[in-house]
Structure formats: C-alpha cells, structure tokens
C-alpha cells in the first residue's frame, strides 16, 4: 500500500498519518484506522475535528509535548470534545528550549572549540540523536509505557503527537510497530516519511514564537529525519535489552499489554 493512502489530510496539521498498511515479519499488514501519528494538534479546525472524531472515530490523544509547550501553545480543540480522552505524557527531553524538532542539538555537549562544517558533523549529530532518543526511555520510562498503553486502548482510534511529529512521536511509533511485529525496514521507512512533509512542518512551527528560535538556529535540511537515527536507537535496545519488548518488560509492560497492542495493529 502506498504512503499516499496513509496521510490524513487536515487543515490544521501537516504531518498526520495512519500506522496502518505496514508489512509485518510474518507477511501480514498493520490495520488502518487504529493508531495515528501527527504533529501539533492545537491548530485543528472544526472540519478537522469532525473528520477525526466523527469519521475516523478518534477517542484518545497521546500528547508527548512538554508542560511548557502545552502552556505556551495551548492544549488544542480536541480537549473540548467530550468523546475524546487526553493523555498528556511528557518525555522531558526537548533539545532546544521547547521543541523536539531540534532534539538533536544539546548545547551542553557541543564542544565550542571544535567548530566543524555541518556536513562533517553528521555522524556526531546522528549519534547524539540516538542518545537523545534513548534519554526519553531513561528519564521517563513511566511515560513511555503509559503512552504505549494509551495508544493501544480499544474503544476507538488513538493519535500520538508532539510538536513536529518527528522525534518523540517517531520513537513511540517505532516502539508500537516493533511490538506489532512490523519489519524493521518498514519501521525505518515510516520514520523517514516525515521528511516528505518537513518543509510544511517547519513553516508551521516557525509561525510560533515557541519554536521559531530553535528552528532558525540550524539549516533547514539539518532537521531531516535520517535512517541512522532510528536504526541506532533500536539497535541500542537490541544490544542492551534484547529488543523493545525486553526493555518494556523491565519497566512494567506485560504479556497482556503486548497482546493488546498486537490486537490493535494486526490484521
């Protein structure tokens, strides 16, 4: 199934898509209409809300933004819809002041005496992102587990989102897909698909003072998702814990949780 069929066209968000239609290791496909991923949702229009809640049966929003982001940007119109439950589960790991778009920049670990051209720092920055992604799990394992459980609730569709829908959302989406048995290649491809909408994502976020300075501090192509980031992140879990399920099992995730997620996403 083509990527085009997975996009959810909204007026107030630009990086919303379905986690359905992805190939699994046993030859199946993930189900459409169960779990979505997105960028910020506070700009949704009434038509967007009608589409999501009425047509797509959205019932759960998993908001991974930090508390300052929610305070500055607002919780969004879906919080005013009685049928929709909100799960605010910050991962406490924004690389800039507020946004995950700049998650691969950590001022505390940049060597000011070692100023390199951007192209020569690619490997360093990819490794830094991987560490940053693992930091979500290290610093807030409770939020990671709770977010995955909320994504798998079976009384309607769920959407997981952050600011750009790239890093925090990318990590949680990759973990959910790994639990469901999606092929590693498809997980990486899903992570990369945000790049198709990145220009629109950046334009949207630059309109907000919350994110503008963080974004303008780096070249536009620096924000592109790179396969090595998510591959290395998953590789760390493979090497240290025997995979995503190994890490989750050490943090309160149960076999019942795994069955629930697989039932939500599998054909």
N, C-alpha and C positions, 0 to 999 in steps of 0.2 A: 504494500500500500504506500502511496506516495506521501511525502511530507506535507504537500499542499492540503491534503484532506485532514490533516491533524490540526491545522491552525483554526483558532476560534477568532473570528473577526469581530472586534469590539471597537467602539468609538473612543473609549477612554482608557484603553490598554493596548499595547502593540506586540507583546511577546507571550500571548496566551495560546496554549496548545494542549492537546489531549495526549495522554500517555498510552492511548490505545493503538493497536495496529503494529506493535513492535514484535519481532520474532523472538521466540523462546528457544532454549537449548534443545528442547525435545520436539521441535518442529511446529509448535503452536504459535499463537499470537495473543498479545495482551488485548483486553477488552476496551472498546471505546465507551465513552460516557461515564467512566467510573472515577478516574483521578485526572485532574488538570494541573497545569503549572502556569505561572504567569508572572509578569512584572507588577508594579504598584496597581492597586485597585481603587484608590481613593478618588480617581477621576472618572469612574464609570458613570455613564449617562442612564437616564430612565430606560432607554431602549436596551442598553447592555444588561441592566438588572433584570429586565423582563426576559431576555434571551437566556441568561444564566439560570435564573431561578425557575422561570416558567417552562422553557423549552428543554433546558439541559438538566433540570432537577437538582441544581446546586443546593446543598444543605450544610456544608461545612467549609469554612475558610480557615486555613492554617497560615497565620501571619508571622513570618520569621523576622520582621523588621525589629530594630532596637526600640526601646522605650522612647529615646529622643526622636527617632524618626516618626513614630506614631504621634507623639506630641506636636511635632512641628508640621507634619503633613496632614494629619487627621486620620481617623480610623477608616473612613470610607462609607459610602452609602449602603453597602450590604449590612452594616451593623444596625441599620434601621429596619431591616426586613425580618419580621418575626420568625419566618420559617428557617432562617439561616443562623447556625451557631458559629461563634467566633472563637478561635483558639490562638491567643497571642503567645508565642513561644520564642522569645528572642534567643539568639545564639551568641550574643555578646561579642561579636567579632567583626566589627567594621574596620577596614584598613585605613580609610580616611576618617573624616570627622563623623560621618553618619552613614555612608553608603557602601554596599557590597560591590558596586561597580569598580571601586578602587581597592578591592580586597587584597590585591597582590602588591600593595605598597605598604610597607611598615617602616615608618621613619626611624624607629628605634634600632632597626637592624641594618640600615643603609650606611655604608662607610663613606662619610663625607669627603675623605681624602682619596677616594677611588672613584672618580667620575668617569664613566665609560659611555661611549655612544650606545643608544638604545639597542641596536642590533647585536652588540657584543654582550649585552646583559640578559639576553633571552633566557639562557639556561638558569642563571641565578634567579631570575624572577619566577620561572616556572617552578623551581624547587621551593621558592618562598610561598607561592600559592598553595602548593601541596601541603606545606606545613601549616598554612593558614586554614586550609580545609580541615585538616586533622585537628586543629585547635577548636573547631566547633564541637567535635566529639570529646576532646579532652576537657574543655571548660564547661560544657553544658550537656553531658550525656542524658540527663533527665529530660531536657527539652527535645533532644533528638528522638528519644524513644517515644515521648508523648506526641510529638509531631507525626511520626510514622503511624502510631495508633489512631490518631485523628484522621489521617489521610485514608485509613482503611475502614472507617465506620461505614456501615452498610445500609443506612437509611436515606441514601441519596448520594449524589456526586460530591466530591471534595475538590478544593483547589488549594495548592500550596504556592505562596508567593513571598517575594522580598521587595527590593527596590527595582532592580533590573531584571530579575528572574534568571540570573546567570550563575552566581556563586552559591549562596546559601540554598536557593531553590534547586540549583544543579546538583548539589551534594545530596539533599534529601530525595530528589527524584531518582538519582543513580542508586541510592540505597534501596528504595522501594522496588525499582526494576530488578535489582540484583536478587532481592528476596523472592520476586516472582519468577526468577529463572530466565530472565531476558539475556540474550547473548551479550558478551562483553562488547563486541563491535557495535551492536545496536545501542547500548548504553552510551558509549562514547559518541556515536553519531547524534543521539538525542541532545547531548550536552553541547555539541558543536552547532546545532541548528539555530541557537540564539544568534549566532553570527550573521544569519540572513536578515535579522531584524535589528542589528546593533545600531545602525545609523539612526533609526527611528527611536530606539530606546534612549540613546544619548541625547537626541534632540528634545525628547520629552522630559528627561531628567534635568537637562540644563535650564529648562524653564523654571526650575525651582531653586531658590536660594539654599535650600537644604543640601543640594547635591552639586551645585554649579562649580564651586571652587575645587572640590575634589576631582571632578571630571576634567576641568580645564588645566590641571597640573600635569597632564600626560597627553601624548599624542593619541588621536582617535583610535588608530589601529592597535595601540597598546592594550585596549580593553577587549580585544577579540578573544573569545574562548579558544583555548589550544588543547588539542587532544592529550598532550603530555600531562596537563594539569590533573585531569580526572583519572587518567591511566595510572599516574603515580600515586594518587590518593588511594585508589582501590588496591594498588599494589602494596601499599603500606599495610592495609588491613589484611591482605592475603598473607603477607610475610609475618606480621606480628600476631595475628589473631585467627588465622585460618579462614579469613574472609569476613564479609559484612555480618553474616549470621553469627560467626564466632565472637565478634566484638559486641553485637547486640545481646547475645546470650550471657555475656559477663556483666551486662548492665540492666538486667531485669526483663528482657524480652523473652517470651515463652514460645513453646511449640505452637500453642493456640494462637498467639499473635501471628506467627508465620503462616499458619493455615488461613487465618482471616485475610491477611494481605494477599495471599495467593488466590483465594476465592474471589477477591475483589477485582484482581487484574487478569486472571487467567480465563481462557475460553473453556 
